[in-house]
């Protein structure tokens, strides 16, 4: 009986050690990701429905929101709350259309999040992650902090297994009739890794 008890204790210790190691691995992965405000933190309402994507997702689609810019959490939260209300009530979307949004404050704001079908790019909602910069970037670039946050978010998605390692990066205007992500921002992303010139 004591030998059985000893084996049980050894087994439990091994499982606990694996859990701790796994936790450290997850923390390391999370540490590589940019600072993010979850939807509940910016005052977002729950989604009215969810459609999940097959992961890893093969495309990243860059947008801009053509709203005002925001340089603080409070400003960004106000814009996002209004955008979510518009998307849900006027456009009849389940939720805010984008997977993630990025403020000029350099923070990432969770929209639909990873692995959920968005409503951002017709033909690419089910197989693409939509990332939108908050503001209008036809004539200027987002701040350096926002561009850096976007690149970190994409790298984070690859490390977490949410995005394919060989994902393709595109601007929304390449695949739908829109000016998004704005000409200046569009020229910027053409210099980023894995941009597709002909999706």
FENMOWO-V298814 format. One record per pair of residues at least 12 apart in sequence whose ideal C-beta (glycine too) atoms are under 10 Angstrom apart, sorted by the first residue. I is the first residue (numbers start at 1). J is the second residue. If there is no record, write none. Layout:
BEGIN
{{I	J} {I	J}}
END
This chain:
BEGIN
{{26	160} {28	159} {29	156} {29	159} {29	160} {29	161} {30	156} {30	159} {30	160} {31	156} {32	152} {32	155} {32	156} {32	158} {32	159} {32	160} {33	108} {33	149} {33	152} {33	153} {33	155} {33	156} {33	157} {33	159} {33	160} {34	100} {34	102} {34	106} {34	107} {34	108} {34	145} {34	146} {34	148} {34	149} {34	150} {34	151} {34	152} {34	153} {34	154} {34	155} {34	156} {35	105} {35	106} {35	107} {35	108} {35	149} {35	152} {36	100} {36	102} {36	107} {36	108} {36	109} {36	110} {36	113} {36	149} {36	152} {36	153} {36	156} {37	73} {37	76} {37	77} {37	80} {37	101} {37	103} {37	105} {37	107} {37	108} {37	109} {37	110} {38	109} {38	110} {38	113} {39	80} {39	84} {39	95} {39	96} {39	109} {39	110} {39	111} {39	112} {39	113} {40	110} {41	73} {41	77} {41	109} {41	110} {42	73} {42	74} {42	76} {42	77} {42	78} {42	79} {42	80} {42	81} {42	84} {42	96} {42	101} {42	103} {42	107} {42	109} {42	110} {42	111} {43	77} {43	78} {43	80} {43	81} {43	84} {44	77} {44	80} {44	81} {44	83} {44	84} {44	85} {44	95} {44	96} {44	109} {44	110} {44	111} {45	81} {45	84} {45	85} {45	88} {45	95} {45	96} {46	94} {46	95} {47	84} {47	88} {47	93} {47	94} {47	95} {47	96} {47	111} {47	112} {47	113} {47	116} {48	88} {48	92} {48	93} {48	94} {48	95} {49	93} {49	94} {49	95} {49	117} {50	94} {50	95} {50	112} {50	113} {50	115} {50	116} {50	117} {51	94} {51	112} {51	116} {51	117} {51	118} {51	119} {51	125} {51	126} {52	115} {52	116} {52	117} {52	126} {53	99} {53	112} {53	114} {53	115} {53	116} {53	117} {53	118} {53	125} {53	126} {53	127} {53	128} {53	129} {53	162} {54	115} {54	126} {54	127} {55	114} {55	115} {55	129} {55	157} {55	160} {55	161} {55	162} {55	163} {55	164} {56	114} {56	115} {56	129} {56	157} {56	158} {56	160} {56	161} {56	162} {56	163} {56	164} {56	165} {56	166} {56	167} {57	99} {57	114} {57	115} {57	117} {57	124} {57	126} {57	127} {57	128} {57	129} {57	157} {57	161} {57	162} {57	163} {57	164} {57	167} {58	124} {58	127} {58	128} {58	129} {58	163} {58	164} {58	166} {58	167} {58	168} {59	121} {59	123} {59	124} {59	126} {59	127} {59	128} {59	129} {59	130} {59	163} {59	164} {59	167} {59	168} {59	169} {59	170} {59	175} {59	196} {59	199} {60	99} {60	100} {60	124} {60	128} {60	129} {60	130} {60	131} {60	150} {60	153} {60	154} {60	157} {60	158} {60	163} {60	164} {60	167} {60	168} {60	169} {60	170} {60	189} {60	192} {60	194} {60	195} {60	196} {61	98} {61	99} {61	118} {61	120} {61	121} {61	124} {61	125} {61	127} {61	128} {61	129} {61	130} {61	131} {61	132} {61	168} {61	169} {61	170} {61	171} {61	172} {61	174} {61	175} {61	176} {61	180} {61	181} {61	199} {62	102} {62	121} {62	129} {62	130} {62	131} {62	132} {62	133} {62	137} {62	150} {62	154} {62	169} {62	170} {62	171} {62	172} {62	173} {62	174} {62	180} {62	181} {62	182} {62	185} {62	186} {62	188} {62	189} {62	192} {62	195} {63	97} {63	98} {63	101} {63	118} {63	120} {63	121} {63	130} {63	131} {63	132} {63	133} {63	137} {63	171} {63	172} {63	173} {63	178} {63	180} {63	181} {63	182} {63	185} {64	101} {64	102} {64	132} {64	133} {64	134} {64	135} {64	136} {64	137} {64	138} {64	142} {64	171} {64	172} {64	178} {64	179} {64	180} {64	181} {64	182} {64	184} {64	185} {64	186} {65	79} {65	80} {65	83} {65	97} {65	98} {65	101} {65	102} {65	132} {65	133} {65	134} {65	135} {65	136} {65	137} {65	180} {65	181} {65	182} {66	132} {66	134} {66	135} {66	136} {66	137} {66	138} {66	178} {66	179} {66	180} {66	181} {66	182} {67	79} {67	80} {67	82} {67	83} {67	86} {67	101} {67	132} {67	134} {67	135} {67	136} {68	104} {68	134} {68	135} {68	136} {69	103} {69	104} {69	105} {69	133} {69	134} {69	135} {69	136} {69	137} {69	140} {69	142} {69	143} {69	146} {70	101} {70	103} {70	104} {70	105} {70	107} {70	109} {70	134} {70	135} {71	103} {71	104} {71	105} {71	106} {71	134} {71	135} {71	143} {72	103} {72	104} {72	105} {72	107} {73	103} {73	105} {73	107} {73	109} {74	105} {75	103} {75	104} {75	105} {75	134} {76	101} {76	102} {76	103} {76	104} {76	105} {76	107} {76	109} {76	134} {77	103} {77	109} {79	101} {79	103} {79	109} {79	134} {79	135} {80	96} {80	98} {80	101} {80	103} {80	109} {80	110} {80	111} {80	134} {81	96} {83	96} {83	97} {83	98} {83	101} {83	111} {83	132} {83	134} {84	96} {84	97} {84	111} {87	111} {87	119} {87	120} {91	119} {92	119} {93	112} {93	118} {93	119} {93	120} {94	112} {94	116} {94	117} {94	118} {94	119} {95	111} {95	112} {95	113} {95	116} {95	118} {95	119} {96	109} {96	110} {96	111} {96	112} {96	118} {96	119} {96	120} {96	132} {97	111} {97	112} {97	118} {97	119} {97	120} {97	121} {97	125} {97	130} {97	132} {98	110} {98	111} {98	112} {98	118} {98	119} {98	120} {98	121} {98	129} {98	130} {98	131} {98	132} {98	133} {98	134} {99	111} {99	112} {99	113} {99	114} {99	115} {99	116} {99	117} {99	118} {99	120} {99	125} {99	128} {99	129} {99	130} {99	131} {99	132} {99	153} {99	157} {99	162} {100	112} {100	113} {100	114} {100	118} {100	129} {100	130} {100	131} {100	132} {100	149} {100	150} {100	153} {100	154} {100	157} {101	130} {101	131} {101	132} {101	133} {101	134} {102	131} {102	132} {102	133} {102	134} {102	135} {102	142} {102	143} {102	145} {102	146} {102	147} {102	148} {102	149} {102	150} {102	153} {103	133} {103	134} {103	135} {103	142} {103	143} {103	145} {103	146} {103	149} {104	133} {104	134} {104	135} {104	142} {104	143} {104	145} {104	146} {105	134} {105	143} {105	145} {105	146} {105	149} {106	142} {106	143} {106	144} {106	145} {106	146} {106	147} {106	148} {106	149} {106	150} {106	152} {107	134} {107	145} {107	146} {107	149} {108	131} {108	146} {108	149} {108	150} {108	152} {108	153} {108	156} {109	132} {109	134} {111	130} {111	131} {111	132} {112	125} {112	129} {112	130} {113	129} {113	162} {114	129} {114	153} {114	156} {114	157} {114	160} {114	161} {114	162} {114	163} {115	129} {115	157} {115	160} {115	161} {115	162} {116	129} {117	130} {118	130} {118	131} {118	132} {120	132} {120	172} {120	176} {120	180} {121	170} {121	171} {121	172} {121	173} {121	174} {121	175} {121	176} {121	178} {121	180} {122	172} {122	175} {122	176} {122	177} {122	178} {123	175} {123	176} {123	199} {124	168} {124	170} {124	172} {124	174} {124	175} {124	176} {124	199} {127	164} {128	163} {128	167} {128	168} {128	170} {128	172} {128	175} {128	199} {129	153} {129	154} {129	157} {129	162} {129	163} {129	167} {130	172} {131	149} {131	150} {131	153} {131	154} {131	157} {131	169} {131	181} {132	150} {132	172} {132	180} {132	181} {133	146} {133	147} {133	149} {133	150} {133	180} {133	181} {133	182} {133	185} {134	146} {135	182} {135	185} {136	179} {136	180} {136	181} {136	182} {136	184} {136	185} {137	179} {137	180} {137	181} {137	182} {137	183} {137	184} {137	185} {137	186} {137	188} {138	179} {138	180} {138	181} {138	182} {138	183} {138	184} {138	185} {138	186} {139	182} {139	183} {139	184} {139	185} {140	182} {140	184} {140	185} {141	182} {141	184} {141	185} {141	187} {141	188} {142	181} {142	182} {142	184} {142	185} {142	188} {146	185} {147	185} {147	188} {147	189} {147	192} {150	185} {150	189} {150	192} {151	189} {151	192} {151	193} {154	167} {154	169} {154	192} {154	193} {154	194} {155	193} {158	194} {163	194} {164	194} {165	194} {166	194} {167	193} {167	194} {167	196} {168	194} {168	195} {168	196} {168	198} {168	199} {169	189} {169	190} {169	192} {169	193} {169	194} {169	195} {169	196} {169	199} {170	186} {170	189} {170	190} {170	194} {170	195} {170	196} {170	197} {170	198} {170	199} {171	183} {171	185} {171	186} {171	187} {171	188} {171	189} {171	190} {171	195} {171	196} {171	199} {172	186} {173	186} {174	186} {174	195} {174	196} {174	197} {174	198} {174	199} {175	196} {175	199}}
END
